[in-house]
Amino acid sequence: MYWSAGLLLLVVLIGASGYMLIEGYPFLDALYMTVITVGTVGFTEVHPLSDAGRIFTIFLIITGFGTFAYAISSFTSYLTDGEFRKYYQFYKVVNAIEKLDGHVIICGYGRNGRQAAHVLKRHDKRFVVVEQKKDVVDTLNHRFSHLVLEGDATQDEVLLKAGVERASALITTLPIDADNLFIVLSARALNKNLTIISRASDDNSDRKLKTAGANNVIMPDKIGGAHMASLVLKPDVIEFIDYITGQGGPEINLEEITFDNLPEPLRNKTIRDLEIRNKSGANIVGFKKGNGEYVINPSADTQLIPDGKLFVLGTPEQIGKLRELLS
């Protein structure tokens, strides 16, 4: 489209310039003469042409008609072949992504990416899928299907179109560890505060991905085998953990509250001062210190310090009340 339009514009400019130089026409007359010649309309000349002007007109008809026909065929093909629809859909996706903030980016929509999207969708968390395979993109059908970007996630421009600078987290699930490593490096460079979770297939890739900037590295084969063994040893415990972490459904939530999310009056206070249990019904089941140490069932005298996190268990209604208290 751009090439044919540019070529047609070039012919018009050459034609108008030629009539102005050869015949001394004013610009408007030269432009009019060029358009009726290229368009083969057949109107009478604005002024009688000299021999040089007629030769130039012959040249303009031969070159201009072919260019005009090429431009028309390109425009028609653009409409009939669905290119315009594809461009419009791409524009809609980019426009919708530009309005997002704090969303999740899922790179790759294979088995792992599809499962991650399923859990996020169930918890009403906005996410953008970046998938390179067109046949996979065409089959995507979920509540956020308008937020699917076809492209190579290893390219910075694709991550930028996915809103990586405004995203809260990125999940990369590509089957090749080198591709995941490249995405982690690019995403970390584009957003220093991004939470990055990467898939890994090779044991040696774990350390490299974390060095590149991944916060967590998941090895599906290892986790799957360990999960199966745990179901043999402690089936009810594992099923309960799956239930409270979102695998079983939306009936119960396990949420985290960071120090920065607390209102100013509650910072550096104790758990007793929060009165979360009395005011919302939710329970504090864990606490993470700034040095990364975890405390299970912290006492009421545990002080909320910077970089600390509280882990709260409750129903969606209780978690909703808790968020109202902290807002």
Phi, psi and omega in degrees: 000309182295320181295313181292320178295319178295321179295318179294318179297322179296318179297318180297318179295318178296317180296313180297318179295321180297315180293325178293321182281317186280313185259351181072025179292149166296162185301315183296318178295319180295319179294317179298316180297321180294316183295315181289335177284312180295321181280358180052043181287321177093016176289161179292148179301149178297315177224154176303139184267145172281173178300318179296322179294323179292319177298317178297322180295319177301314178299320181292323179295315182297312183281321185289321181296317179297319179294318180297316179296321178296319180295317180296316180294323179294317180295318179296316178297323179300323181279313187285329182276002177085007180295322179296319179296319179296317179296319180296318178296318178298319178297319179298318180297311181297319180295320179292321180293324180298338180273352183276152176208131181076023181272179179246139176252126177250115180264110182098129182241052173274209181297314182290317179296322179294320179292319178299317179296323180297315180292317180297320179296321180295331179261015174058037178261124181292138179213155177243129178263129174248115184224134184275329184279120184295323181295329177288318180299319182294336182267355181293132180209092176217179186298333179251035184294344177281358179247048178245123184247121178275121181170175181268113185291348178282351179268133182301319183296328178290318177297322178294321177294331178281358177080036184297331181290337180252355184285156176265334182206157176225132177242119178248123188236025182293148184288341182259123184298325180298322178293318177298320179299318180295319179295318179299314179299314181294314182295320180294324178291328182276335181212105184292333184264006184288137171275119185245126178238124186237147172274149175219144178254326183261139179301326183285347183279339183305304184295322182294319180294321178292323177296325180289341177130004179286134177285323179220145177237125183249131175249099187306320182295316180295313182295319180297316179294318179295322180295319179296316179296320180294326178293333175285317185281315184222069188299315183292322179297314181294319179296323178293319178296317177300323183294314184280344179265009173104356180285332186270345181142179185272010186290339182214145185234143171245109186247159175243142179238117180274162179301321182291338180279349181281144174299153183306318181294339184264355179287143181066016174267181178263167178298326179299323182293334180290324182054042182296317181297317183287324187270334183236336183092350179282160183242138174274115184252350181196161178216136178247123180282169180297334180273005178095357180283137180260142177238119179273134183048064182298149180288164181294341181270002179296127182272138179275106186252161178304146182071004178273160179223139174257142176247120189241134180247132179185174176283165177305324179293318179293319178295325177297317177297322180297317179295326176294323179293327184268356182278000000 
